[in-house]
Amino acid sequence: IGLENPKATIIAAPKAANGRYDIAAGVAEAGRDLGALVLGDAFAAAPRISFDYAVMERTARAAVVEADFGWSDIGDWREVWRRSPHDDAGNAIEGDALLQDCRDSYVRADGGRLVCALGVEGFAVIDTPDALLVAPLERAQEVKALVGALAAQGRPEAITPARVHRPWGWYQTMDLGARFRVKRIQVAPGKRLSLQRHQHRAEHWVVVRGVAEVTCDGAVSIVRENESVYLPLGCAHRLGNPGKIAVEIIEVQTGSYLEEDDIERLEDDFARG
């Protein structure tokens, strides 16, 4: 097992990766998106190759130092359980969870609800906002096969997180039913959504934090905390944040079709179509 500690100026040189100039070009063409640095298209042409093989096994500018220290690759839930604090029965608990007659298990409650387990031994129970995983800890390495199966079935959970980030902030679906969808939306200071309209739904916005600037068919209004606004089907509307703190709203959509592709952008600060 080896750990690398390369000097940035050395590792950034294209020759460090034995002519992998596609990597260097990807970095040179990188840009910002959603607050993160995104590599350029050239990086997609780079082969799937490990850092050890591409660089460390081929460089002449490396030194090896033998060391004895505790280290482990935390690559699955069993390793997370092993390194977490345990109760007297060997259970590791994260979040709001209640265990009874359970042993040597890892329970993580990130889904915003109480997780209860009874008579479980040697299991991982991972609850998130969009999915629940229950698996024996000894088979934790096989979770990637489940992700592959979800992708093969075209399940949105395989590629779309519960909280979806946009250039202006993020949104998260809280509830969904026949002819309605409830979203939590947060807009960063100084940002605004596109001027848009929908063909199949109306929207109700309730401001729960901050001050929102709302445009509806050319009329601009300020909507404050604990105030609401109704946006009828087909109106040209926009949500903005003129303040210095994030604005958060609860959006209730009603209509016959509530998917994200029912949107006509009329103006957009981020050049989206």
QUIQUITA-V407035 format. One record per residue. N is the residue number from 1. PHI is phi in radians with two decimals (none if undefined). Layout:
BEGIN
N|PHI  N|PHI
END
This chain:
BEGIN
1|none  2|-2.32  3|-2.07  4|-1.78  5|-2.35  6|-1.37  7|-1.36  8|-1.01  9|-1.16  10|-1.35  11|-1.24  12|-1.37  13|-1.21  14|-0.96  15|-1.19  16|-1.10  17|-1.79  18|0.94  19|1.44  20|-1.41  21|-1.26  22|-1.12  23|-1.17  24|-1.08  25|-1.15  26|-1.08  27|-1.23  28|-1.10  29|-1.66  30|-1.14  31|-2.49  32|-1.64  33|-2.61  34|0.98  35|1.42  36|-2.01  37|-1.50  38|-1.94  39|-1.16  40|-1.22  41|-1.08  42|-1.05  43|-1.13  44|-1.11  45|-1.41  46|-1.21  47|-1.22  48|-1.38  49|-2.47  50|-1.31  51|-1.08  52|-1.02  53|-1.30  54|-1.25  55|-2.09  56|-1.14  57|-1.38  58|-2.10  59|-1.49  60|-1.79  61|-1.96  62|-2.50  63|-2.29  64|-2.01  65|-2.14  66|-1.33  67|-2.53  68|-2.19  69|-2.63  70|-1.27  71|-2.76  72|-2.66  73|-1.38  74|-1.40  75|-1.84  76|-2.69  77|-1.20  78|-1.13  79|-1.23  80|-1.07  81|-1.05  82|-1.08  83|-1.70  84|-1.65  85|-1.10  86|-2.01  87|-1.48  88|-1.13  89|-1.69  90|1.46  91|-1.58  92|-2.01  93|-2.19  94|-2.19  95|1.61  96|-1.49  97|-2.47  98|-2.21  99|-2.03  100|-2.35  101|0.94  102|-1.97  103|-2.43  104|0.85  105|-2.17  106|-2.08  107|-2.13  108|-2.18  109|-1.93  110|-1.95  111|-1.58  112|1.40  113|-2.49  114|-1.24  115|-1.97  116|-2.05  117|-2.34  118|-2.31  119|1.18  120|-1.61  121|-2.38  122|1.23  123|-2.06  124|-1.85  125|-2.16  126|-2.06  127|-1.88  128|-2.13  129|-1.05  130|-2.00  131|-2.83  132|-2.17  133|-1.93  134|-2.25  135|-2.69  136|-1.10  137|-1.03  138|-1.20  139|-1.96  140|-1.07  141|-1.19  142|-1.53  143|-1.04  144|-1.05  145|-1.17  146|-1.12  147|-1.08  148|-1.09  149|-1.16  150|-1.09  151|-1.12  152|-1.12  153|-1.49  154|1.27  155|-1.26  156|-1.12  157|-1.07  158|-1.27  159|-2.23  160|-2.02  161|-1.26  162|-1.09  163|-1.74  164|-1.75  165|-1.61  166|-2.27  167|-1.03  168|-1.66  169|2.73  170|-2.74  171|-2.46  172|-2.53  173|-1.30  174|-1.68  175|-2.73  176|-2.62  177|-2.67  178|-1.12  179|1.22  180|-2.63  181|-2.53  182|-2.00  183|-2.11  184|-1.84  185|-2.18  186|-2.17  187|-2.01  188|-1.21  189|-0.96  190|1.37  191|-1.81  192|-2.65  193|-1.35  194|-1.21  195|-1.31  196|-2.57  197|-2.58  198|-2.17  199|-1.64  200|-2.24  201|-2.57  202|-1.88  203|-2.41  204|-2.05  205|-1.99  206|-2.09  207|-1.43  208|-1.93  209|-2.76  210|1.47  211|-2.21  212|-1.86  213|-1.84  214|-2.03  215|-1.90  216|-2.47  217|0.89  218|1.56  219|-1.53  220|-1.91  221|-2.38  222|-1.75  223|-2.04  224|-1.75  225|-0.96  226|1.28  227|-1.91  228|-2.42  229|-2.56  230|-1.90  231|-2.05  232|-1.20  233|-0.95  234|1.54  235|-1.33  236|-1.45  237|-2.36  238|-2.70  239|-1.98  240|-2.33  241|-2.16  242|-1.48  243|-1.58  244|-1.84  245|-2.14  246|-1.07  247|-1.78  248|-2.21  249|-2.27  250|-1.85  251|-1.88  252|-1.97  253|-1.68  254|-2.35  255|2.76  256|-1.51  257|-2.53  258|-2.18  259|-1.47  260|-1.22  261|-1.43  262|-1.49  263|-2.62  264|-2.02  265|-1.49  266|-1.69  267|-2.53  268|-2.66  269|-1.23  270|-2.01  271|1.02  272|-1.55  273|-1.47
END
